[in-house]
Amino acid sequence: MARRTGPTYVELASMGVAAGACVGIGVGVGYWIGTASGAGVAVTFAGLAVGVLTAVAATYFKIKRYL
């Protein structure tokens, strides 16, 4: 049985940066669309949800080789 190694600190840091970027971009785009269209904060929360889902997916695909 081969010994599995975990992700390095650099990989963990890059996952954190990618997750933060996904959430930040999602909120930013949602806010921009919400203010431009006059839809209000509902679009900002939708952007937050899309950003969180994207961050979870990106983290999963990065870490699935270690599972």
Secondary structure, DSSP 8 states (H G I E B T S, - for coil): --------HHHHHHHHHHHHHHHHHHHHHHHHHHHHHT-THHHHHHHHHHHHHHHHHHHHHHHGGG-
